[in-house]
Amino acid sequence: MLVQQILKSKADDGVVSITPEALVSDAAALLSARKIGSVVVSTDGRVALGILSERDIVREIGKRGHGCLSEPVSKMMTTNLVTCDSFQTADAVLHTMTEGRFRHMPVVEDGQMVGLITLGDVVKARLAELAMEKDALEGMIMGH
């Protein structure tokens, strides 16, 4: 299964973004309101400059206290983004996320974000794919 197929199956294919100068507290409020685990940092909503996850925020609060919530997102975001394109396989993305120990990956085409894929999206797609393969094999065995 390809990333583009996973993006098409998502109920909401938009990418939630926030500007680098927004406060971390604003990012936390956005994550909470949207019930999501990360937000892409972008000045225009199309080019990803970084990503900020709920884990990033919690780790910094644990290290430095709640004062870091009043800092700009740019000070806390991950800037060395790992991205994929829509023609990568689900297996390749799953491997990359597992090895890198992260759960959110921007999908980029020609330098522009076209979506965001999560570990949950990939696992759900793989499970659906495996269920179809199982049904096909059972059908062959049963002679259908």
Secondary structure, DSSP 8 states (H G I E B T S, - for coil): -BHHHHHHHSS-----EE-TTSBHHHHHHHHHHHT-SEEEE-SSSSS--EEEEHHHHHHHHHHH-GGGGGSBGGGTSB-S---B-TTSBHHHHHHHHHHHT-SEEEEEETTEEEEEEEHHHHHHHHHHHHHHHHHHHHHHHHT-
